[in-house]
Amino acid sequence: MSSASTNPPWNVARPPRAEGSTFLVTGGNAGIGYFVAEQLSASGATVVLGSRSPAKAETAMASIRARVPGARLRAVRLDLADLSTLRPAVESLEVDRLDAVVHNAGVALDDPPRRETGEGHELMFGTNHLGHFALTRWLMPLLSAAPAARVVTMGSFAAKSERLDLADLQSRKDYRPKRTYARSKLAQMYFCLELDRRLRAAGSTVASVLVHPGGALDSLTPARPPVHVRTAGARLGAAPAALLVQGKHAGAWPAVRAVLDPAVRGGEMWEPRVFGLRGEPRRAPVWNHLTDTRVATRLWDASRDLTGVDPGPQH
Ligand SMILES: NC(=O)c1ccc[n+]([C@@H]2O[C@H](COP(=O)([O-])OP(=O)(O)OC[C@H]3O[C@@H](n4cnc5c(N)ncnc54)[C@H](OP(=O)(O)O)[C@@H]3O)[C@@H](O)[C@H]2O)c1
């Protein structure tokens, strides 16, 4: 049953209160993740910024505190490209439950050469997909300890027209940076939906929700100096793009709604309402290719073999 009829319409400027909850945002120090953290802070929850740079996290927290009086913020050091550090990173959270994690951090390379993580995984697949896959494993006991936790995965519109090559997940045979990036996002989206199926089958209280930010440009994003500085020239130059896409503050809206709206359910996808590219968040049908459970299962098994962990519900 949807509670949409009993809840007031969603207002991106006035999200509901969530005092007592704790949320983790990966890559919360910059870009969309920064705005997810800023907007979640306004709910009264404790927001933990997962960042590979303690200095950038400090700067981001100072910016949020300047805008959200009384914001409850913490930071943990988190490098998704180094799988061996993820368990200690989760231990350093020092919480006994986690109400949501937003899998937001991401790396996108525009040009060759193909790069690898220290563990030998292609950098974008390794960071965006395998990093969050393994992180979920270590977070699952904390998520399961919350009454109704959510794993919110930031997908991408770029994955809509892409397909996985299960025989070449690491783009060893044929590396094209933009395609490899889109496939890494597609892998995250398959994982998100497969995770929800496994959670449901196990009767878990944890839900896994898919979101994507549409098109989100720095040049359309309000300034948050020194986290994000926007010149007048950049603002003027980007004005025509605003017809089609949006800023990163708006790109954050679907994820914030997926964390806070009681009407959101596991297995759903939320995206910007105008062509999936800009605007307020709405629920959208899950793309056809993402419903292929055979691909999702094979990706899960391959990811488990590559990371050595299984993030499914623990028995
Ligand atoms: N912008 C768009 O139009 C768009 C469209 C579709 C999907 N997305 C997705 O939205 C998410 C955020 O994108 P964005 O545009 O905000 O990107 P961004 O401005 O480049 O920010 C990326 C964030 O991820 C962090 N990160 C990168 N590698 C990391 C690692 N190994 N470990 C931990 N954190 C790491 C970055 O940290 P550092 O500051 O240390 O680099 C930064 O905080 C990504 O998942 C992206 O794929 C974006």
The ligand as a Gaussian input file, in Angstrom:
#p B3LYP/6-31G(d) Opt

LIG

0 1
 N       26.777000      14.731000     -12.653000
 C       25.983000      14.028000     -13.440000
 O       25.396000      14.537000     -14.433000
 C       25.713000      12.573000     -13.140000
 C       24.845000      11.871000     -14.014000
 C       24.559000      10.545000     -13.741000
 C       25.094000       9.947000     -12.619000
 N       25.957000      10.630000     -11.802000
 C       26.491000       9.925000     -10.641000
 O       26.320000      10.736000      -9.485000
 C       27.389000      10.505000      -8.578000
 C       28.044000      11.811000      -8.190000
 O       28.483000      12.455000      -9.380000
 P       29.041000      13.939000      -9.355000
 O       28.704000      14.537000     -10.662000
 O       28.645000      14.598000      -8.108000
 O       30.620000      13.643000      -9.347000
 P       31.827000      14.487000      -8.710000
 O       31.447000      15.911000      -8.576000
 O       33.017000      14.138000      -9.522000
 O       31.966000      13.876000      -7.254000
 C       32.351000      12.529000      -7.124000
 C       32.529000      12.195000      -5.664000
 O       32.954000      10.814000      -5.582000
 C       34.148000      10.796000      -4.814000
 N       35.035000       9.675000      -5.168000
 C       35.641000       9.429000      -6.347000
 N       36.429000       8.342000      -6.238000
 C       36.318000       7.894000      -4.958000
 C       36.895000       6.825000      -4.223000
 N       37.781000       5.980000      -4.768000
 N       36.551000       6.647000      -2.930000
 C       35.676000       7.504000      -2.343000
 N       35.113000       8.552000      -2.972000
 C       35.438000       8.742000      -4.275000
 C       34.818000      12.118000      -5.065000
 O       35.793000      12.355000      -4.082000
 P       37.055000      13.349000      -4.385000
 O       36.539000      14.726000      -4.102000
 O       38.082000      12.887000      -3.419000
 O       37.439000      13.154000      -5.819000
 C       33.606000      13.028000      -4.972000
 O       33.248000      13.222000      -3.630000
 C       28.328000       9.524000      -9.272000
 O       28.025000       8.220000      -8.843000
 C       27.988000       9.675000     -10.742000
 O       28.253000       8.503000     -11.466000
 C       26.265000      11.927000     -12.056000

